[in-house]
Structure formats: structure tokens, C-alpha cells
Amino acid sequence: MNQPMPMTGPEEIVVSEPYVFSAVSTLIGSPVVIETTRGRISGMLMDGKPDPLIIKVGDSTFFVRLCEVVWIMPDPLKR
């Protein structure tokens, strides 16, 4: 019936969003609003690696995977 797949070793899968990453890098150090697939986060964008984004909200730090971001914009209420 079902044949097991032969093990060939680990494979690296790279998901890249170069345009989003480029836009996010201009917002580092700024207050932002990020809509994710799980909800909205408002805070300071501390770092924007290709994955994850690091958001500081009060005393908490959130690591948001880029693939979970629906949209991101500067926070007009905190500028």
C-alpha cells in the first residue's frame, strides 16, 4: 500500500519576501501596527530580519514570523 519515503537527509526550505523585508527595514526603530493572521500588534519595531520581526510592546517582546504578516504600517498615533 503506502511505501515509506527514503530518508535523504534534511532539506532547507527558504521562504523569502524581499519586497516586504525591504519595506520593513525602513521602519526599524519606529512605532508600527502589524496585522497578522492571529490579530493586530502595535509596538516598536526593534529589528526586522528576514524572519522574524521583533516587536516591543511595553515590557514584552514578540517575535513575528514574516509569513504571518498580512500588512504593516507606521503607527500614526505614536509618531
N, C-alpha and C positions, 0 to 999 in steps of 0.2 A: 504494500500500500504506500505509505509515506516513507520515502527514502531520506535518511538524515543527510544534511548538507555537510560536505567535507570541511574540516577546520583548516583555514588557510592563514590564520593569524589575524591580529587586529587590523582594522581598516580605519583610516582617518576620514571623517566627513567634514568638509568645510562649508559652512553657510555664510555667505558674505553679503552685506548690504552696503556697498561702497558709498552710495549717494546719501543714505541716511547717516552713516558714520561720519561723512564729511560735514553734513549739516549739524550733527550733534557736537562735533568737536569745536564749533564756533560758539557753543553755548556753555562750555565748561566754566564753572565759577559763577554762573548766573542762576537766578531762580527760574524754575521751569515747571510746567504742568505736563505730565505724561499720562496718556490714556493707554492702558494695557488691556489685554484680553481678560484680566481679572478685576479691573477697576482703574480709578484715577489716583495718581500720586502727585502732590505738589511739594516741592522742596528745592534744595540747592543741588545742582548737578556738579558733583565733586570730580568725577572722571568719566571719560567716555571711550573706553577701549572698544575694539570691535565686538567684544562680548565679555562681560556685561557692562551696563551703565551703572554708576554708583551714585545714589541719590541720598542726601542727608535731609532728614525730616526731624526737626527738633534734636533729641538725643539719639535717635535711631538712624541706622544706615541700612539702605535697601540696595540689593543687587538685582537689577532687572535685566533679564536676557533680551537682547535686541530683537529676537524673533517674536517676543511677546508684545512689542511696542506697536500700537495702532497709529498713534500720532504723538508728536512732541512739539511744544511751543514755549516761547518765553512767557513767564508769568507776569501779565500786565499789572496785577495788583501788588506785586512786590518789587517793582523796579524803582 
